[in-house]
Amino acid sequence: MAPNTTTTVPDYKNIPHSHRLPVTHREVQRTFNKLSRQSLISLAHQWLSKKNRDFCRPYLLSDRDADDEDEEEAYTPAQSFEELQEVYKELAARKGGKREIQDRILEGDWRTGISMYQLATAEIQYLLDHPNSLRWTAKRLAKIPNAKSAVLDMEVTNDSEHLPRFQAQTFMSNLARELTPLMKAHYLLTKIKTLPMTILRVYIHDSPYSSEASLAATTASPDSARSVFFIWPNGSPFVYSSIANHLGQIIGDDGKHLRDIVQQAIPKAFSRPSARYQLASTNFTTKSLEALLTYRGPGRGNAAAGGWSIFQDHSFSQNALDFITTQRERGDAHEKSGADKEASTGAKPGPGRPKRTLDDTESPEAKRRREVAEGRFGSSAKPNDGQGLERVEVRIDDPFPAIPNTSAQQEVDTSDLNPGPTSRNRKGRPSVLDRSLEEVEELQNEEAWVPDVRVVFRGSHVFAGIRQLVEQGVIDGEKMPGWMTGEAGVTIGAVKEGRIRTKKDHIPGV
Amino acid sequence: MATTEALDSEISDLYARISTLQAHRANLASILLSQPHLQPRLEQRPVLHERNRRNAAKIVEKQAKRNIENVYRACAGVTAYKVKDPDPYAVDNGNILGVRIEVSIGGKFVETYHVLFNRPNAQHKNMLKIHKHTIPPCIPLQPLANKWLPITRKDAETTTEQNLLKFGRSLRKELVSWHLRLEAVEKLRVEAGLENKSAEREEERAESTIGKVLNTFVSDDEDEEDEERTRRRRDGPVRITDIEADTAVREITVTWSDGRAAVVKVAKDGQIEKAAVRFEDGARDSALVRKAVGRIEGLIQRLTA
């Protein structure tokens, strides 16, 4: 590490890209241990490219002090950037272990330290290599209604805008202005090429100093997560946030608190005079980035999940100039025949009715169940579509079904047993699903007994699992409520009258 | 080796031939089925099995329905249909009104969007509410719905008036203008000669970089300024290196090889209203700014002229 000659005083600066962490630093070690050989090589190429050299200066021959000469070195420093680029090109061309590259980077070419920029790009690389490695919560940037401009907000004119405008430079300076008095942080904002989104990584440095020396000194508990990710899918009002924890690393209260600080600053950084934003929950948490992009993304899938997916993937409506009604491959034929039937009869069967009853050859029951599942789930909830939700939790707000031979005595008992859901002592943190006061009041006004029942589905792909259960005949596909197909597009919600409760006047998915 | 390759290519040729022939057959079949007066002729001709006749009649009817549907869709652009929500707990017995919006550009139907309505209110039967839709979030669906399809409160005496026609019309306008802007940006790219290059570059970059870092300016180190200057490229003639637009195509960024960058703001009808052009050192190029304002289609011509 270069000796820090400047005095360390508390300041109001961000941590620049070029500040370096020693290679032995825990974060550095952890991040580099996770990356694959290929990713490490591509990262090294990236760091050596012209525009990034300022932030990722490797240890070159010219950096060597005269008195260091006699020291034994495992890796001879390269003469120039070009030479290093050649070296990594060669390494890319041949096969070998991952360790070789990792050692070369950490002990050879970047022995003086890994810059913040490098660490950030390495972590983002890992995230893109493993899109299911972090748990994301989707939020929505919602305009705070303004009494004065309420009429204006509604108007759709030739140049009106309804989405918050994302301008990187303005956003970053606003965010930094919000955050620097509270903490020091390193920011990296990247527009991803392969996926339609922009990633912001914030490395939180809980210290009043922004110097290199203070970065290296680990003041906080070593096991707490240091960085936070935010993702903006392009052209949509959503924000996904996540704490970047390494495998097995616990997200402490500190980490959560720091994330919340950053999270609170984000809508402020988006706001302009007369257009104030706040983050609204969208009841959606998952590990799969792909699922996030489908359910809360820039595309057409946000409000057409579950069985309604046939409306977004053209299986319901063919091209208007496609006149061919015969000759379809099998999978397609199912949907098409449904679409055609609906054109012929007045009320279309839509997504959901068994589409064909002809050519029943083997096991009509199984076939029927498969068709029911096809109707309820459409083209969604396929086991390998990469859009698995791992956890779906619902609270049932419907009255407990009346048991035929309940006596008056039992009724009294149940009311005693239920002294109000909020007063129940649940362990741990209060859940998002805990009933609000209004909801409790609403339920108490009802005659029936409404216990606090919560159902949690867990698995690698919850809705694909339910679909399989329907196909196996475990779940009756026709009586199953719609939210079990995933069409509500939430991972947490309350069910009332068999439907997930939604906000009034709010159109899903926008 | 050579023989297996030859066989493989022969097989793939055969597969290609099969699929073209199948497509051809399907085409001919639908032409045949669309013959006028086919139905009565089928009924008059004697057949061996009554079942075959019924099957034939069914297919003919299916084709006729499809023809009518397509003609309506192609000519009207916005069509409505009824579907049934399979959810047994759906409001209003699962009756759903669908509105289908076709977007056609350059003689092709490029996309179909759906908005599905239900009638959640038993008292105000005419009130429609958007249940599901496939409109991307960059289209202002919520403001349009607020304006044309206001929701009547449950306890309200009278139904607030909704105008589905105007809603459909304005939503279609938004969708079509969006697609036209997308198309225009594609054309700009071709005009600037970026089409092929960008594909190449994409491949090359896909290996080495994850994306474009947007906040390289955050660096606070002042001594980097000199390096910045030296690495500035001055080679070759100035050309446009990149044209980028946001998802809604309301903002287009044009980058030149000498570090100049222009950001233009596009109205929904494709008019460029405002522009900002800066040199690499931050100075504004007011001549180009004046040139940039105008229709989106001629942007590259105006900027390069």
HADDOCK unambig.tbl for C-alpha pairs under 7 A between the chains (distance, minus, plus):
assign (segid A and resid 16 and name CA) (segid B and resid 218 and name CA) 6.58 0.50 0.50
assign (segid A and resid 16 and name CA) (segid B and resid 219 and name CA) 4.69 0.50 0.50
assign (segid A and resid 16 and name CA) (segid B and resid 220 and name CA) 5.65 0.50 0.50
assign (segid A and resid 17 and name CA) (segid B and resid 219 and name CA) 5.74 0.50 0.50
assign (segid A and resid 42 and name CA) (segid B and resid 207 and name CA) 6.57 0.50 0.50
assign (segid A and resid 42 and name CA) (segid B and resid 208 and name CA) 5.00 0.50 0.50
assign (segid A and resid 43 and name CA) (segid B and resid 208 and name CA) 6.94 0.50 0.50
assign (segid A and resid 45 and name CA) (segid B and resid 208 and name CA) 6.17 0.50 0.50
assign (segid A and resid 46 and name CA) (segid B and resid 208 and name CA) 5.67 0.50 0.50
assign (segid A and resid 46 and name CA) (segid B and resid 209 and name CA) 5.78 0.50 0.50
assign (segid A and resid 125 and name CA) (segid B and resid 210 and name CA) 6.86 0.50 0.50
assign (segid A and resid 154 and name CA) (segid B and resid 143 and name CA) 4.94 0.50 0.50
assign (segid A and resid 154 and name CA) (segid B and resid 146 and name CA) 6.70 0.50 0.50
assign (segid A and resid 154 and name CA) (segid B and resid 147 and name CA) 6.58 0.50 0.50
assign (segid A and resid 155 and name CA) (segid B and resid 143 and name CA) 6.66 0.50 0.50
assign (segid A and resid 156 and name CA) (segid B and resid 143 and name CA) 6.63 0.50 0.50
assign (segid A and resid 156 and name CA) (segid B and resid 144 and name CA) 6.75 0.50 0.50
assign (segid A and resid 158 and name CA) (segid B and resid 267 and name CA) 5.94 0.50 0.50
assign (segid A and resid 158 and name CA) (segid B and resid 268 and name CA) 5.15 0.50 0.50
assign (segid A and resid 158 and name CA) (segid B and resid 269 and name CA) 6.61 0.50 0.50
assign (segid A and resid 159 and name CA) (segid B and resid 267 and name CA) 4.92 0.50 0.50
assign (segid A and resid 159 and name CA) (segid B and resid 268 and name CA) 5.95 0.50 0.50
assign (segid A and resid 162 and name CA) (segid B and resid 140 and name CA) 6.04 0.50 0.50
assign (segid A and resid 168 and name CA) (segid B and resid 214 and name CA) 6.35 0.50 0.50
assign (segid A and resid 169 and name CA) (segid B and resid 215 and name CA) 6.79 0.50 0.50
assign (segid A and resid 188 and name CA) (segid B and resid 215 and name CA) 6.33 0.50 0.50
assign (segid A and resid 189 and name CA) (segid B and resid 213 and name CA) 5.73 0.50 0.50
assign (segid A and resid 189 and name CA) (segid B and resid 214 and name CA) 5.36 0.50 0.50
assign (segid A and resid 189 and name CA) (segid B and resid 215 and name CA) 5.61 0.50 0.50
assign (segid A and resid 190 and name CA) (segid B and resid 211 and name CA) 6.07 0.50 0.50
assign (segid A and resid 190 and name CA) (segid B and resid 212 and name CA) 5.41 0.50 0.50
assign (segid A and resid 190 and name CA) (segid B and resid 213 and name CA) 4.20 0.50 0.50
assign (segid A and resid 190 and name CA) (segid B and resid 214 and name CA) 5.50 0.50 0.50
assign (segid A and resid 191 and name CA) (segid B and resid 211 and name CA) 5.26 0.50 0.50
assign (segid A and resid 191 and name CA) (segid B and resid 212 and name CA) 5.01 0.50 0.50
assign (segid A and resid 191 and name CA) (segid B and resid 213 and name CA) 6.21 0.50 0.50
assign (segid A and resid 191 and name CA) (segid B and resid 214 and name CA) 6.82 0.50 0.50
assign (segid A and resid 192 and name CA) (segid B and resid 210 and name CA) 5.97 0.50 0.50
assign (segid A and resid 192 and name CA) (segid B and resid 211 and name CA) 4.32 0.50 0.50
assign (segid A and resid 192 and name CA) (segid B and resid 212 and name CA) 6.58 0.50 0.50
assign (segid A and resid 193 and name CA) (segid B and resid 210 and name CA) 6.31 0.50 0.50
assign (segid A and resid 193 and name CA) (segid B and resid 211 and name CA) 4.92 0.50 0.50
assign (segid A and resid 234 and name CA) (segid B and resid 247 and name CA) 6.28 0.50 0.50
assign (segid A and resid 235 and name CA) (segid B and resid 137 and name CA) 6.92 0.50 0.50
assign (segid A and resid 235 and name CA) (segid B and resid 138 and name CA) 5.54 0.50 0.50
assign (segid A and resid 235 and name CA) (segid B and resid 246 and name CA) 6.81 0.50 0.50
assign (segid A and resid 235 and name CA) (segid B and resid 247 and name CA) 4.86 0.50 0.50
assign (segid A and resid 235 and name CA) (segid B and resid 248 and name CA) 6.32 0.50 0.50
assign (segid A and resid 236 and name CA) (segid B and resid 137 and name CA) 5.31 0.50 0.50
assign (segid A and resid 236 and name CA) (segid B and resid 138 and name CA) 5.97 0.50 0.50
assign (segid A and resid 298 and name CA) (segid B and resid 136 and name CA) 6.07 0.50 0.50
assign (segid A and resid 298 and name CA) (segid B and resid 137 and name CA) 5.99 0.50 0.50
assign (segid A and resid 299 and name CA) (segid B and resid 136 and name CA) 5.00 0.50 0.50
assign (segid A and resid 300 and name CA) (segid B and resid 134 and name CA) 4.50 0.50 0.50
assign (segid A and resid 300 and name CA) (segid B and resid 135 and name CA) 5.40 0.50 0.50
assign (segid A and resid 300 and name CA) (segid B and resid 136 and name CA) 4.67 0.50 0.50
assign (segid A and resid 301 and name CA) (segid B and resid 134 and name CA) 6.10 0.50 0.50
assign (segid A and resid 303 and name CA) (segid B and resid 132 and name CA) 5.27 0.50 0.50
assign (segid A and resid 303 and name CA) (segid B and resid 133 and name CA) 5.44 0.50 0.50
assign (segid A and resid 303 and name CA) (segid B and resid 134 and name CA) 6.28 0.50 0.50
assign (segid A and resid 304 and name CA) (segid B and resid 132 and name CA) 5.62 0.50 0.50
assign (segid A and resid 304 and name CA) (segid B and resid 133 and name CA) 5.78 0.50 0.50
assign (segid A and resid 304 and name CA) (segid B and resid 134 and name CA) 6.00 0.50 0.50
assign (segid A and resid 311 and name CA) (segid B and resid 114 and name CA) 6.69 0.50 0.50
assign (segid A and resid 312 and name CA) (segid B and resid 134 and name CA) 5.95 0.50 0.50
assign (segid A and resid 319 and name CA) (segid B and resid 109 and name CA) 6.67 0.50 0.50
assign (segid A and resid 320 and name CA) (segid B and resid 70 and name CA) 5.04 0.50 0.50
assign (segid A and resid 320 and name CA) (segid B and resid 73 and name CA) 6.07 0.50 0.50
assign (segid A and resid 320 and name CA) (segid B and resid 74 and name CA) 5.72 0.50 0.50
assign (segid A and resid 320 and name CA) (segid B and resid 109 and name CA) 6.76 0.50 0.50
assign (segid A and resid 321 and name CA) (segid B and resid 70 and name CA) 6.41 0.50 0.50
assign (segid A and resid 323 and name CA) (segid B and resid 30 and name CA) 6.81 0.50 0.50
assign (segid A and resid 323 and name CA) (segid B and resid 66 and name CA) 6.59 0.50 0.50
assign (segid A and resid 323 and name CA) (segid B and resid 67 and name CA) 6.40 0.50 0.50
assign (segid A and resid 324 and name CA) (segid B and resid 26 and name CA) 6.30 0.50 0.50
assign (segid A and resid 324 and name CA) (segid B and resid 27 and name CA) 6.24 0.50 0.50
assign (segid A and resid 324 and name CA) (segid B and resid 30 and name CA) 5.46 0.50 0.50
assign (segid A and resid 325 and name CA) (segid B and resid 30 and name CA) 6.61 0.50 0.50
assign (segid A and resid 325 and name CA) (segid B and resid 63 and name CA) 6.08 0.50 0.50
assign (segid A and resid 326 and name CA) (segid B and resid 26 and name CA) 6.09 0.50 0.50
assign (segid A and resid 327 and name CA) (segid B and resid 26 and name CA) 5.95 0.50 0.50
assign (segid A and resid 340 and name CA) (segid B and resid 62 and name CA) 6.64 0.50 0.50
assign (segid A and resid 340 and name CA) (segid B and resid 66 and name CA) 6.84 0.50 0.50
assign (segid A and resid 343 and name CA) (segid B and resid 65 and name CA) 6.43 0.50 0.50
assign (segid A and resid 344 and name CA) (segid B and resid 65 and name CA) 5.99 0.50 0.50
assign (segid A and resid 347 and name CA) (segid B and resid 82 and name CA) 5.51 0.50 0.50
assign (segid A and resid 347 and name CA) (segid B and resid 83 and name CA) 6.03 0.50 0.50
assign (segid A and resid 348 and name CA) (segid B and resid 82 and name CA) 5.72 0.50 0.50
assign (segid A and resid 348 and name CA) (segid B and resid 83 and name CA) 4.59 0.50 0.50
assign (segid A and resid 348 and name CA) (segid B and resid 84 and name CA) 6.36 0.50 0.50
assign (segid A and resid 349 and name CA) (segid B and resid 83 and name CA) 5.80 0.50 0.50
assign (segid A and resid 349 and name CA) (segid B and resid 84 and name CA) 5.54 0.50 0.50
assign (segid A and resid 350 and name CA) (segid B and resid 83 and name CA) 4.46 0.50 0.50
assign (segid A and resid 350 and name CA) (segid B and resid 84 and name CA) 5.00 0.50 0.50
assign (segid A and resid 350 and name CA) (segid B and resid 85 and name CA) 6.71 0.50 0.50
assign (segid A and resid 351 and name CA) (segid B and resid 84 and name CA) 6.96 0.50 0.50
assign (segid A and resid 351 and name CA) (segid B and resid 85 and name CA) 6.62 0.50 0.50
assign (segid A and resid 351 and name CA) (segid B and resid 86 and name CA) 6.38 0.50 0.50
assign (segid A and resid 352 and name CA) (segid B and resid 85 and name CA) 6.88 0.50 0.50
assign (segid A and resid 352 and name CA) (segid B and resid 86 and name CA) 4.59 0.50 0.50
assign (segid A and resid 353 and name CA) (segid B and resid 86 and name CA) 6.74 0.50 0.50
assign (segid A and resid 376 and name CA) (segid B and resid 86 and name CA) 6.55 0.50 0.50
assign (segid A and resid 479 and name CA) (segid B and resid 88 and name CA) 6.02 0.50 0.50
assign (segid A and resid 481 and name CA) (segid B and resid 87 and name CA) 5.64 0.50 0.50
assign (segid A and resid 481 and name CA) (segid B and resid 88 and name CA) 6.18 0.50 0.50
assign (segid A and resid 481 and name CA) (segid B and resid 89 and name CA) 6.18 0.50 0.50
assign (segid A and resid 482 and name CA) (segid B and resid 87 and name CA) 4.72 0.50 0.50
assign (segid A and resid 497 and name CA) (segid B and resid 89 and name CA) 6.91 0.50 0.50
assign (segid A and resid 498 and name CA) (segid B and resid 89 and name CA) 5.36 0.50 0.50
assign (segid A and resid 499 and name CA) (segid B and resid 89 and name CA) 6.71 0.50 0.50
assign (segid A and resid 505 and name CA) (segid B and resid 151 and name CA) 6.52 0.50 0.50
assign (segid A and resid 507 and name CA) (segid B and resid 130 and name CA) 6.32 0.50 0.50
assign (segid A and resid 507 and name CA) (segid B and resid 142 and name CA) 6.40 0.50 0.50
assign (segid A and resid 508 and name CA) (segid B and resid 132 and name CA) 6.96 0.50 0.50
assign (segid A and resid 510 and name CA) (segid B and resid 137 and name CA) 5.22 0.50 0.50
